[in-house]
Amino acid sequence: MYKPMLAVMTVVFCIALTACGGSKAVAQANGTCGKQLTDLQTALNTGAMTQDEYNRSREEALKNCYHNN
């Protein structure tokens, strides 16, 4: 269970880093945020993360999405 969660969190971290491109990435921010939320939902659905982990990660992702826009 630890390895799938680590893999998902690595993907989430990488996606978060791609959103840090500055003003040039603003047009892509919505797609990136949507992809990140979709990846989190997939991780929850496949059992790679618990509901609590999903809730915390989703909240953080939404904060980052709103902060970058």
All heavy atoms as TSV, in Angstrom:
chain	resi	resn	atom	element	x	y	z
A	1	MET	N	N	0.831	-1.187	0.000
A	1	MET	CA	C	0.000	0.000	0.000
A	1	MET	C	C	0.872	1.245	0.000
A	1	MET	O	O	0.489	2.258	-0.531
A	1	MET	CB	C	-0.914	-0.020	1.213
A	1	MET	CG	C	-1.695	1.239	1.349
A	1	MET	SD	S	-3.400	0.850	1.597
A	1	MET	CE	C	-4.061	2.449	1.803
A	2	TYR	N	N	2.034	1.174	0.595
A	2	TYR	CA	C	2.911	2.337	0.674
A	2	TYR	C	C	3.451	2.723	-0.700
A	2	TYR	O	O	3.499	3.901	-1.022
A	2	TYR	CB	C	4.052	2.043	1.645
A	2	TYR	CG	C	5.036	3.178	1.762
A	2	TYR	CD1	C	4.703	4.336	2.430
A	2	TYR	CD2	C	6.288	3.089	1.172
A	2	TYR	CE1	C	5.597	5.391	2.524
A	2	TYR	CE2	C	7.188	4.129	1.259
A	2	TYR	CZ	C	6.843	5.277	1.943
A	2	TYR	OH	O	7.722	6.306	2.025
A	3	LYS	N	N	3.825	1.742	-1.513
A	3	LYS	CA	C	4.413	2.035	-2.820
A	3	LYS	C	C	3.432	2.722	-3.766
A	3	LYS	O	O	3.804	3.706	-4.413
A	3	LYS	CB	C	4.985	0.768	-3.453
A	3	LYS	CG	C	6.269	0.321	-2.787
A	3	LYS	CD	C	6.845	-0.890	-3.459
A	3	LYS	CE	C	8.119	-1.341	-2.738
A	3	LYS	NZ	N	8.718	-2.493	-3.381
A	4	PRO	N	N	2.179	2.269	-3.881
A	4	PRO	CA	C	1.248	2.993	-4.752
A	4	PRO	C	C	0.995	4.422	-4.267
A	4	PRO	O	O	0.907	5.347	-5.063
A	4	PRO	CB	C	-0.040	2.168	-4.696
A	4	PRO	CG	C	0.401	0.805	-4.313
A	4	PRO	CD	C	1.590	1.005	-3.411
A	5	MET	N	N	0.888	4.594	-2.961
A	5	MET	CA	C	0.675	5.933	-2.433
A	5	MET	C	C	1.874	6.822	-2.746
A	5	MET	O	O	1.713	7.975	-3.139
A	5	MET	CB	C	0.444	5.895	-0.918
A	5	MET	CG	C	0.083	7.256	-0.350
A	5	MET	SD	S	-0.250	7.229	1.404
A	5	MET	CE	C	1.409	7.165	2.036
A	6	LEU	N	N	3.065	6.291	-2.617
A	6	LEU	CA	C	4.268	7.049	-2.925
A	6	LEU	C	C	4.292	7.420	-4.405
A	6	LEU	O	O	4.629	8.554	-4.758
A	6	LEU	CB	C	5.517	6.240	-2.563
A	6	LEU	CG	C	6.857	6.910	-2.823
A	6	LEU	CD1	C	6.979	8.205	-2.032
A	6	LEU	CD2	C	7.991	5.968	-2.464
A	7	ALA	N	N	3.892	6.503	-5.249
A	7	ALA	CA	C	3.866	6.777	-6.684
A	7	ALA	C	C	2.864	7.881	-7.008
A	7	ALA	O	O	3.160	8.797	-7.775
A	7	ALA	CB	C	3.520	5.503	-7.457
A	8	VAL	N	N	1.687	7.829	-6.407
A	8	VAL	CA	C	0.668	8.846	-6.649
A	8	VAL	C	C	1.143	10.201	-6.149
A	8	VAL	O	O	1.004	11.216	-6.836
A	8	VAL	CB	C	-0.669	8.452	-5.982
A	8	VAL	CG1	C	-1.644	9.615	-5.995
A	8	VAL	CG2	C	-1.267	7.249	-6.682
A	9	MET	N	N	1.715	10.241	-4.977
A	9	MET	CA	C	2.189	11.506	-4.421
A	9	MET	C	C	3.327	12.075	-5.263
A	9	MET	O	O	3.446	13.290	-5.418
A	9	MET	CB	C	2.606	11.335	-2.953
A	9	MET	CG	C	1.436	10.988	-2.038
A	9	MET	SD	S	0.010	12.076	-2.195
A	9	MET	CE	C	0.658	13.558	-1.494
A	10	THR	N	N	4.150	11.212	-5.849
A	10	THR	CA	C	5.218	11.677	-6.732
A	10	THR	C	C	4.621	12.320	-7.977
A	10	THR	O	O	5.071	13.387	-8.398
A	10	THR	CB	C	6.135	10.499	-7.126
A	10	THR	OG1	O	6.703	9.940	-5.930
A	10	THR	CG2	C	7.250	10.957	-8.040
A	11	VAL	N	N	3.594	11.693	-8.535
A	11	VAL	CA	C	2.928	12.260	-9.711
A	11	VAL	C	C	2.291	13.600	-9.353
A	11	VAL	O	O	2.425	14.580	-10.084
A	11	VAL	CB	C	1.868	11.281	-10.266
A	11	VAL	CG1	C	0.991	11.952	-11.302
A	11	VAL	CG2	C	2.541	10.055	-10.839
A	12	VAL	N	N	1.617	13.658	-8.218
A	12	VAL	CA	C	0.983	14.903	-7.782
A	12	VAL	C	C	2.028	15.997	-7.597
A	12	VAL	O	O	1.835	17.135	-8.018
A	12	VAL	CB	C	0.171	14.676	-6.486
A	12	VAL	CG1	C	-0.283	15.987	-5.881
A	12	VAL	CG2	C	-1.027	13.775	-6.771
A	13	PHE	N	N	3.152	15.653	-7.001
A	13	PHE	CA	C	4.226	16.623	-6.800
A	13	PHE	C	C	4.751	17.130	-8.135
A	13	PHE	O	O	4.936	18.331	-8.324
A	13	PHE	CB	C	5.361	15.981	-5.985
A	13	PHE	CG	C	6.523	16.887	-5.765
A	13	PHE	CD1	C	6.438	17.940	-4.872
A	13	PHE	CD2	C	7.705	16.707	-6.454
A	13	PHE	CE1	C	7.507	18.786	-4.659
A	13	PHE	CE2	C	8.783	17.553	-6.260
A	13	PHE	CZ	C	8.687	18.596	-5.369
A	14	CYS	N	N	4.963	16.236	-9.077
A	14	CYS	CA	C	5.453	16.642	-10.395
A	14	CYS	C	C	4.452	17.539	-11.112
A	14	CYS	O	O	4.837	18.522	-11.754
A	14	CYS	CB	C	5.768	15.415	-11.249
A	14	CYS	SG	S	7.193	14.488	-10.658
A	15	ILE	N	N	3.188	17.221	-11.005
A	15	ILE	CA	C	2.156	18.051	-11.622
A	15	ILE	C	C	2.141	19.431	-10.978
A	15	ILE	O	O	2.026	20.444	-11.662
A	15	ILE	CB	C	0.780	17.375	-11.527
A	15	ILE	CG1	C	0.756	16.135	-12.422
A	15	ILE	CG2	C	-0.340	18.337	-11.904
A	15	ILE	CD1	C	-0.467	15.273	-12.239
A	16	ALA	N	N	2.279	19.464	-9.660
A	16	ALA	CA	C	2.310	20.752	-8.962
A	16	ALA	C	C	3.498	21.586	-9.430
A	16	ALA	O	O	3.387	22.800	-9.570
A	16	ALA	CB	C	2.353	20.534	-7.456
A	17	LEU	N	N	4.623	20.951	-9.663
A	17	LEU	CA	C	5.794	21.693	-10.127
A	17	LEU	C	C	5.587	22.277	-11.520
A	17	LEU	O	O	6.082	23.369	-11.814
A	17	LEU	CB	C	7.029	20.783	-10.138
A	17	LEU	CG	C	7.669	20.506	-8.792
A	17	LEU	CD1	C	8.859	19.575	-8.973
A	17	LEU	CD2	C	8.106	21.789	-8.113
A	18	THR	N	N	4.859	21.586	-12.366
A	18	THR	CA	C	4.641	22.094	-13.718
A	18	THR	C	C	3.774	23.341	-13.707
A	18	THR	O	O	3.813	24.129	-14.647
A	18	THR	CB	C	4.006	21.041	-14.641
A	18	THR	OG1	O	2.723	20.679	-14.137
A	18	THR	CG2	C	4.885	19.823	-14.775
A	19	ALA	N	N	2.999	23.544	-12.663
A	19	ALA	CA	C	2.141	24.722	-12.564
A	19	ALA	C	C	2.900	25.948	-12.069
A	19	ALA	O	O	2.334	27.021	-11.967
A	19	ALA	CB	C	0.967	24.429	-11.640
A	20	CYS	N	N	4.167	25.812	-11.784
A	20	CYS	CA	C	4.963	26.906	-11.238
A	20	CYS	C	C	5.729	27.653	-12.320
A	20	CYS	O	O	6.838	28.120	-12.103
A	20	CYS	CB	C	5.944	26.374	-10.185
A	20	CYS	SG	S	5.139	25.639	-8.772
A	21	GLY	N	N	5.164	27.797	-13.501
A	21	GLY	CA	C	5.877	28.406	-14.613
A	21	GLY	C	C	5.732	29.905	-14.731
A	21	GLY	O	O	6.282	30.509	-15.627
A	22	GLY	N	N	4.984	30.543	-13.858
A	22	GLY	CA	C	4.822	31.983	-13.945
A	22	GLY	C	C	3.669	32.363	-14.854
A	22	GLY	O	O	2.781	31.565	-15.138
A	23	SER	N	N	3.701	33.583	-15.358
A	23	SER	CA	C	2.583	34.107	-16.128
A	23	SER	C	C	2.386	33.382	-17.459
A	23	SER	O	O	1.288	33.367	-17.991
A	23	SER	CB	C	2.775	35.599	-16.375
A	23	SER	OG	O	3.953	35.813	-17.124
A	24	LYS	N	N	3.410	32.800	-18.027
A	24	LYS	CA	C	3.262	32.086	-19.292
A	24	LYS	C	C	2.413	30.835	-19.147
A	24	LYS	O	O	1.827	30.370	-20.103
A	24	LYS	CB	C	4.632	31.708	-19.850
A	24	LYS	CG	C	5.438	32.908	-20.281
A	24	LYS	CD	C	6.775	32.476	-20.840
A	24	LYS	CE	C	7.609	33.683	-21.213
A	24	LYS	NZ	N	8.919	33.307	-21.722
A	25	ALA	N	N	2.335	30.267	-17.964
A	25	ALA	CA	C	1.597	29.025	-17.746
A	25	ALA	C	C	0.155	29.260	-17.315
A	25	ALA	O	O	-0.555	28.321	-17.054
A	25	ALA	CB	C	2.312	28.171	-16.701
A	26	VAL	N	N	-0.284	30.497	-17.260
A	26	VAL	CA	C	-1.634	30.779	-16.786
A	26	VAL	C	C	-2.679	30.100	-17.670
A	26	VAL	O	O	-3.642	29.545	-17.178
A	26	VAL	CB	C	-1.892	32.307	-16.723
A	26	VAL	CG1	C	-3.352	32.599	-16.444
A	26	VAL	CG2	C	-1.012	32.919	-15.647
A	27	ALA	N	N	-2.474	30.080	-18.960
A	27	ALA	CA	C	-3.435	29.449	-19.856
A	27	ALA	C	C	-3.518	27.952	-19.613
A	27	ALA	O	O	-4.554	27.346	-19.835
A	27	ALA	CB	C	-3.056	29.715	-21.304
A	28	GLN	N	N	-2.447	27.348	-19.127
A	28	GLN	CA	C	-2.426	25.914	-18.872
A	28	GLN	C	C	-2.811	25.578	-17.441
A	28	GLN	O	O	-2.998	24.419	-17.126
A	28	GLN	CB	C	-1.038	25.358	-19.156
A	28	GLN	CG	C	-0.631	25.476	-20.607
A	28	GLN	CD	C	0.779	24.989	-20.834
A	28	GLN	OE1	O	1.579	24.927	-19.904
A	28	GLN	NE2	N	1.097	24.650	-22.053
A	29	ALA	N	N	-2.928	26.554	-16.577
A	29	ALA	CA	C	-3.179	26.296	-15.163
A	29	ALA	C	C	-4.467	25.511	-14.952
A	29	ALA	O	O	-4.514	24.598	-14.144
A	29	ALA	CB	C	-3.210	27.603	-14.371
A	30	ASN	N	N	-5.548	25.861	-15.677
A	30	ASN	CA	C	-6.812	25.158	-15.498
A	30	ASN	C	C	-6.693	23.695	-15.878
A	30	ASN	O	O	-7.186	22.825	-15.193
A	30	ASN	CB	C	-7.913	25.834	-16.306
A	30	ASN	CG	C	-8.283	27.178	-15.724
A	30	ASN	OD1	O	-8.049	27.430	-14.553
A	30	ASN	ND2	N	-8.838	28.035	-16.546
A	31	GLY	N	N	-6.026	23.401	-16.993
A	31	GLY	CA	C	-5.841	22.019	-17.396
A	31	GLY	C	C	-4.993	21.256	-16.399
A	31	GLY	O	O	-5.271	20.121	-16.078
A	32	THR	N	N	-3.951	21.898	-15.920
A	32	THR	CA	C	-3.073	21.249	-14.955
A	32	THR	C	C	-3.812	20.974	-13.655
A	32	THR	O	O	-3.693	19.893	-13.097
A	32	THR	CB	C	-1.830	22.120	-14.689
A	32	THR	OG1	O	-1.152	22.309	-15.926
A	32	THR	CG2	C	-0.888	21.471	-13.708
A	33	CYS	N	N	-4.585	21.934	-13.193
A	33	CYS	CA	C	-5.346	21.739	-11.956
A	33	CYS	C	C	-6.385	20.634	-12.142
A	33	CYS	O	O	-6.554	19.789	-11.267
A	33	CYS	CB	C	-6.019	23.038	-11.539
A	33	CYS	SG	S	-4.854	24.293	-10.986
A	34	GLY	N	N	-7.037	20.654	-13.282
A	34	GLY	CA	C	-8.025	19.615	-13.559
A	34	GLY	C	C	-7.395	18.236	-13.616
A	34	GLY	O	O	-7.942	17.268	-13.094
A	35	LYS	N	N	-6.225	18.156	-14.250
A	35	LYS	CA	C	-5.507	16.877	-14.336
A	35	LYS	C	C	-5.106	16.398	-12.952
A	35	LYS	O	O	-5.221	15.216	-12.635
A	35	LYS	CB	C	-4.280	17.049	-15.240
A	35	LYS	CG	C	-3.404	15.829	-15.321
A	35	LYS	CD	C	-4.046	14.704	-16.082
A	35	LYS	CE	C	-3.032	13.604	-16.314
A	35	LYS	NZ	N	-3.582	12.289	-16.142
A	36	GLN	N	N	-4.645	17.323	-12.131
A	36	GLN	CA	C	-4.227	16.956	-10.777
A	36	GLN	C	C	-5.418	16.420	-9.984
A	36	GLN	O	O	-5.310	15.391	-9.312
A	36	GLN	CB	C	-3.633	18.166	-10.068
A	36	GLN	CG	C	-3.066	17.843	-8.700
A	36	GLN	CD	C	-2.365	19.029	-8.072
A	36	GLN	OE1	O	-2.315	20.113	-8.643
A	36	GLN	NE2	N	-1.837	18.832	-6.897
A	37	LEU	N	N	-6.555	17.073	-10.094
A	37	LEU	CA	C	-7.748	16.613	-9.380
A	37	LEU	C	C	-8.226	15.267	-9.916
A	37	LEU	O	O	-8.651	14.403	-9.148
A	37	LEU	CB	C	-8.850	17.661	-9.467
A	37	LEU	CG	C	-8.551	18.967	-8.733
A	37	LEU	CD1	C	-9.613	20.012	-9.055
A	37	LEU	CD2	C	-8.439	18.751	-7.237
A	38	THR	N	N	-8.122	15.075	-11.226
A	38	THR	CA	C	-8.492	13.797	-11.828
A	38	THR	C	C	-7.565	12.683	-11.336
A	38	THR	O	O	-8.024	11.583	-11.004
A	38	THR	CB	C	-8.433	13.886	-13.364
A	38	THR	OG1	O	-9.335	14.898	-13.791
A	38	THR	CG2	C	-8.806	12.570	-14.014
A	39	ASP	N	N	-6.271	12.978	-11.275
A	39	ASP	CA	C	-5.305	11.991	-10.778
A	39	ASP	C	C	-5.592	11.628	-9.324
A	39	ASP	O	O	-5.486	10.468	-8.929
A	39	ASP	CB	C	-3.876	12.510	-10.912
A	39	ASP	CG	C	-3.402	12.565	-12.353
A	39	ASP	OD1	O	-4.053	11.949	-13.225
A	39	ASP	OD2	O	-2.388	13.239	-12.610
A	40	LEU	N	N	-5.949	12.613	-8.527
A	40	LEU	CA	C	-6.288	12.336	-7.127
A	40	LEU	C	C	-7.522	11.447	-7.040
A	40	LEU	O	O	-7.555	10.498	-6.244
A	40	LEU	CB	C	-6.514	13.643	-6.363
A	40	LEU	CG	C	-5.279	14.472	-6.070
A	40	LEU	CD1	C	-5.670	15.827	-5.486
A	40	LEU	CD2	C	-4.341	13.743	-5.121
A	41	GLN	N	N	-8.531	11.745	-7.846
A	41	GLN	CA	C	-9.746	10.931	-7.837
A	41	GLN	C	C	-9.440	9.497	-8.266
A	41	GLN	O	O	-9.939	8.548	-7.672
A	41	GLN	CB	C	-10.805	11.546	-8.760
A	41	GLN	CG	C	-12.143	10.827	-8.704
A	41	GLN	CD	C	-12.814	10.953	-7.349
A	41	GLN	OE1	O	-12.948	12.039	-6.835
A	41	GLN	NE2	N	-13.229	9.835	-6.788
A	42	THR	N	N	-8.595	9.351	-9.261
A	42	THR	CA	C	-8.194	8.019	-9.716
A	42	THR	C	C	-7.463	7.272	-8.608
A	42	THR	O	O	-7.717	6.080	-8.382
A	42	THR	CB	C	-7.299	8.124	-10.964
A	42	THR	OG1	O	-8.046	8.772	-12.005
A	42	THR	CG2	C	-6.836	6.753	-11.441
A	43	ALA	N	N	-6.583	7.963	-7.914
A	43	ALA	CA	C	-5.854	7.335	-6.809
A	43	ALA	C	C	-6.810	6.871	-5.720
A	43	ALA	O	O	-6.653	5.783	-5.159
A	43	ALA	CB	C	-4.823	8.309	-6.243
A	44	LEU	N	N	-7.818	7.676	-5.433
A	44	LEU	CA	C	-8.812	7.285	-4.435
A	44	LEU	C	C	-9.606	6.076	-4.919
A	44	LEU	O	O	-9.782	5.109	-4.186
A	44	LEU	CB	C	-9.749	8.460	-4.144
A	44	LEU	CG	C	-10.895	8.181	-3.185
A	44	LEU	CD1	C	-10.362	7.860	-1.786
A	44	LEU	CD2	C	-11.853	9.365	-3.135
A	45	ASN	N	N	-10.058	6.133	-6.163
A	45	ASN	CA	C	-10.890	5.054	-6.716
A	45	ASN	C	C	-10.145	3.725	-6.791
A	45	ASN	O	O	-10.753	2.660	-6.666
A	45	ASN	CB	C	-11.400	5.428	-8.105
A	45	ASN	CG	C	-12.408	6.557	-8.060
A	45	ASN	OD1	O	-12.949	6.884	-7.019
A	45	ASN	ND2	N	-12.637	7.181	-9.200
A	46	THR	N	N	-8.838	3.774	-7.028
A	46	THR	CA	C	-8.066	2.535	-7.147
A	46	THR	C	C	-7.527	2.051	-5.805
A	46	THR	O	O	-6.889	1.008	-5.743
A	46	THR	CB	C	-6.881	2.718	-8.116
A	46	THR	OG1	O	-6.031	3.755	-7.633
A	46	THR	CG2	C	-7.367	3.038	-9.522
A	47	GLY	N	N	-7.769	2.819	-4.759
A	47	GLY	CA	C	-7.309	2.420	-3.428
A	47	GLY	C	C	-5.868	2.789	-3.152
A	47	GLY	O	O	-5.292	2.344	-2.163
A	48	ALA	N	N	-5.270	3.616	-4.009
A	48	ALA	CA	C	-3.884	4.026	-3.807
A	48	ALA	C	C	-3.752	5.027	-2.663
A	48	ALA	O	O	-2.662	5.223	-2.137
A	48	ALA	CB	C	-3.305	4.628	-5.085
A	49	MET	N	N	-4.863	5.655	-2.287
A	49	MET	CA	C	-4.842	6.570	-1.145
A	49	MET	C	C	-6.174	6.465	-0.415
A	49	MET	O	O	-7.181	6.052	-0.994
A	49	MET	CB	C	-4.532	8.014	-1.578
A	49	MET	CG	C	-5.549	8.663	-2.467
A	49	MET	SD	S	-5.141	10.316	-3.148
A	49	MET	CE	C	-3.887	10.970	-2.172
A	50	THR	N	N	-6.152	6.823	0.846
A	50	THR	CA	C	-7.361	6.764	1.664
A	50	THR	C	C	-8.204	8.013	1.434
A	50	THR	O	O	-7.749	8.992	0.839
A	50	THR	CB	C	-7.005	6.685	3.156
A	50	THR	OG1	O	-6.365	7.918	3.547
A	50	THR	CG2	C	-6.094	5.503	3.458
A	51	GLN	N	N	-9.418	7.977	1.929
A	51	GLN	CA	C	-10.308	9.140	1.807
A	51	GLN	C	C	-9.707	10.355	2.507
A	51	GLN	O	O	-9.760	11.473	1.983
A	51	GLN	CB	C	-11.690	8.824	2.393
A	51	GLN	CG	C	-12.698	9.942	2.225
A	51	GLN	CD	C	-13.109	10.155	0.779
A	51	GLN	OE1	O	-13.424	9.202	0.070
A	51	GLN	NE2	N	-13.135	11.402	0.340
A	52	ASP	N	N	-9.099	10.158	3.677
A	52	ASP	CA	C	-8.467	11.274	4.394
A	52	ASP	C	C	-7.300	11.859	3.602
A	52	ASP	O	O	-7.146	13.083	3.518
A	52	ASP	CB	C	-7.977	10.837	5.780
A	52	ASP	CG	C	-9.124	10.603	6.753
A	52	ASP	OD1	O	-10.234	11.134	6.524
A	52	ASP	OD2	O	-8.898	9.896	7.754
A	53	GLU	N	N	-6.479	10.991	3.023
A	53	GLU	CA	C	-5.358	11.467	2.199
A	53	GLU	C	C	-5.880	12.234	0.983
A	53	GLU	O	O	-5.340	13.280	0.618
A	53	GLU	CB	C	-4.495	10.284	1.742
A	53	GLU	CG	C	-3.742	9.623	2.863
A	53	GLU	CD	C	-3.139	8.291	2.461
A	53	GLU	OE1	O	-3.692	7.605	1.572
A	53	GLU	OE2	O	-2.100	7.939	3.041
A	54	TYR	N	N	-6.936	11.706	0.385
A	54	TYR	CA	C	-7.547	12.363	-0.769
A	54	TYR	C	C	-8.067	13.748	-0.387
A	54	TYR	O	O	-7.821	14.732	-1.085
A	54	TYR	CB	C	-8.680	11.508	-1.326
A	54	TYR	CG	C	-9.533	12.232	-2.344
A	54	TYR	CD1	C	-9.123	12.354	-3.662
A	54	TYR	CD2	C	-10.746	12.802	-1.977
A	54	TYR	CE1	C	-9.891	13.029	-4.595
A	54	TYR	CE2	C	-11.523	13.471	-2.898
A	54	TYR	CZ	C	-11.092	13.587	-4.202
A	54	TYR	OH	O	-11.853	14.264	-5.120
A	55	ASN	N	N	-8.790	13.814	0.733
A	55	ASN	CA	C	-9.360	15.091	1.167
A	55	ASN	C	C	-8.271	16.138	1.393
A	55	ASN	O	O	-8.401	17.279	0.953
A	55	ASN	CB	C	-10.187	14.915	2.436
A	55	ASN	CG	C	-11.447	14.102	2.201
A	55	ASN	OD1	O	-11.898	13.937	1.072
A	55	ASN	ND2	N	-12.012	13.586	3.265
A	56	ARG	N	N	-7.197	15.733	2.062
A	56	ARG	CA	C	-6.097	16.682	2.329
A	56	ARG	C	C	-5.418	17.095	1.026
A	56	ARG	O	O	-5.147	18.283	0.805
A	56	ARG	CB	C	-5.075	16.056	3.279
A	56	ARG	CG	C	-5.536	16.002	4.730
A	56	ARG	CD	C	-4.394	15.622	5.657
A	56	ARG	NE	N	-3.788	14.338	5.311
A	56	ARG	CZ	C	-4.127	13.169	5.826
A	56	ARG	NH1	N	-5.086	13.108	6.732
A	56	ARG	NH2	N	-3.524	12.063	5.454
A	57	SER	N	N	-5.152	16.137	0.160
A	57	SER	CA	C	-4.471	16.433	-1.108
A	57	SER	C	C	-5.344	17.291	-2.011
A	57	SER	O	O	-4.855	18.217	-2.664
A	57	SER	CB	C	-4.099	15.141	-1.828
A	57	SER	OG	O	-3.186	14.403	-1.058
A	58	ARG	N	N	-6.618	17.014	-2.041
A	58	ARG	CA	C	-7.538	17.795	-2.870
A	58	ARG	C	C	-7.615	19.233	-2.376
A	58	ARG	O	O	-7.587	20.178	-3.165
A	58	ARG	CB	C	-8.926	17.156	-2.857
A	58	ARG	CG	C	-9.927	17.874	-3.740
A	58	ARG	CD	C	-11.286	17.161	-3.720
A	58	ARG	NE	N	-12.230	17.823	-4.587
A	58	ARG	CZ	C	-12.986	18.853	-4.219
A	58	ARG	NH1	N	-12.910	19.328	-2.987
A	58	ARG	NH2	N	-13.825	19.412	-5.072
A	59	GLU	N	N	-7.719	19.393	-1.076
A	59	GLU	CA	C	-7.767	20.749	-0.508
A	59	GLU	C	C	-6.500	21.536	-0.859
A	59	GLU	O	O	-6.567	22.696	-1.256
A	59	GLU	CB	C	-7.937	20.665	1.015
A	59	GLU	CG	C	-8.088	22.019	1.677
A	59	GLU	CD	C	-8.327	21.901	3.169
A	59	GLU	OE1	O	-9.017	20.962	3.605
A	59	GLU	OE2	O	-7.804	22.761	3.896
A	60	GLU	N	N	-5.361	20.887	-0.741
A	60	GLU	CA	C	-4.093	21.537	-1.073
A	60	GLU	C	C	-4.022	21.869	-2.568
A	60	GLU	O	O	-3.577	22.959	-2.951
A	60	GLU	CB	C	-2.914	20.642	-0.676
A	60	GLU	CG	C	-1.568	21.306	-0.823
A	60	GLU	CD	C	-1.358	22.490	0.095
A	60	GLU	OE1	O	-1.916	22.505	1.209
A	60	GLU	OE2	O	-0.645	23.425	-0.312
A	61	ALA	N	N	-4.477	20.959	-3.401
A	61	ALA	CA	C	-4.461	21.191	-4.846
A	61	ALA	C	C	-5.361	22.372	-5.210
A	61	ALA	O	O	-4.995	23.215	-6.032
A	61	ALA	CB	C	-4.907	19.927	-5.581
A	62	LEU	N	N	-6.531	22.437	-4.598
A	62	LEU	CA	C	-7.440	23.544	-4.883
A	62	LEU	C	C	-6.855	24.878	-4.427
A	62	LEU	O	O	-6.977	25.885	-5.120
A	62	LEU	CB	C	-8.800	23.295	-4.216
A	62	LEU	CG	C	-9.636	22.196	-4.844
A	62	LEU	CD1	C	-10.886	21.915	-4.017
A	62	LEU	CD2	C	-10.013	22.537	-6.275
A	63	LYS	N	N	-6.205	24.876	-3.276
A	63	LYS	CA	C	-5.539	26.108	-2.814
A	63	LYS	C	C	-4.484	26.550	-3.819
A	63	LYS	O	O	-4.395	27.729	-4.149
A	63	LYS	CB	C	-4.878	25.893	-1.448
A	63	LYS	CG	C	-5.808	26.015	-0.277
A	63	LYS	CD	C	-5.004	26.082	0.998
A	63	LYS	CE	C	-5.393	24.955	1.910
A	63	LYS	NZ	N	-4.645	24.933	3.154
A	64	ASN	N	N	-3.703	25.602	-4.299
A	64	ASN	CA	C	-2.651	25.923	-5.267
A	64	ASN	C	C	-3.245	26.419	-6.579
A	64	ASN	O	O	-2.707	27.342	-7.198
A	64	ASN	CB	C	-1.759	24.707	-5.534
A	64	ASN	CG	C	-0.890	24.374	-4.339
A	64	ASN	OD1	O	-0.594	25.225	-3.516
A	64	ASN	ND2	N	-0.483	23.124	-4.242
A	65	CYS	N	N	-4.332	25.821	-7.017
A	65	CYS	CA	C	-4.975	26.243	-8.265
A	65	CYS	C	C	-5.491	27.671	-8.148
A	65	CYS	O	O	-5.282	28.482	-9.045
A	65	CYS	CB	C	-6.119	25.312	-8.621
A	65	CYS	SG	S	-5.575	23.681	-9.168
A	66	TYR	N	N	-6.151	27.989	-7.063
A	66	TYR	CA	C	-6.696	29.332	-6.888
A	66	TYR	C	C	-5.579	30.349	-6.683
A	66	TYR	O	O	-5.678	31.480	-7.136
A	66	TYR	CB	C	-7.682	29.384	-5.732
A	66	TYR	CG	C	-8.982	28.697	-6.045
A	66	TYR	CD1	C	-9.446	27.651	-5.273
A	66	TYR	CD2	C	-9.752	29.083	-7.135
A	66	TYR	CE1	C	-10.634	27.012	-5.559
A	66	TYR	CE2	C	-10.942	28.443	-7.439
A	66	TYR	CZ	C	-11.380	27.421	-6.640
A	66	TYR	OH	O	-12.548	26.791	-6.932
A	67	HIS	N	N	-4.522	29.929	-6.016
A	67	HIS	CA	C	-3.383	30.825	-5.767
A	67	HIS	C	C	-2.661	31.163	-7.069
A	67	HIS	O	O	-2.219	32.276	-7.272
A	67	HIS	CB	C	-2.417	30.184	-4.770
A	67	HIS	CG	C	-1.174	30.981	-4.531
A	67	HIS	ND1	N	-1.217	32.262	-4.041
A	67	HIS	CD2	C	0.120	30.694	-4.723
A	67	HIS	CE1	C	0.025	32.724	-3.942
A	67	HIS	NE2	N	0.854	31.789	-4.357
A	68	ASN	N	N	-2.553	30.202	-7.981
A	68	ASN	CA	C	-1.839	30.413	-9.245
A	68	ASN	C	C	-2.654	31.205	-10.252
A	68	ASN	O	O	-2.127	31.672	-11.241
A	68	ASN	CB	C	-1.437	29.068	-9.851
A	68	ASN	CG	C	-0.318	28.425	-9.067
A	68	ASN	OD1	O	0.448	29.101	-8.400
A	68	ASN	ND2	N	-0.233	27.113	-9.132
A	69	ASN	N	N	-3.960	31.307	-10.052
A	69	ASN	CA	C	-4.799	32.062	-11.007
A	69	ASN	C	C	-4.981	33.422	-10.531
A	69	ASN	O	O	-5.035	34.278	-10.158
A	69	ASN	CB	C	-6.157	31.396	-11.199
A	69	ASN	CG	C	-6.013	30.128	-12.015
A	69	ASN	OD1	O	-5.146	30.022	-12.857
A	69	ASN	ND2	N	-6.875	29.181	-11.763
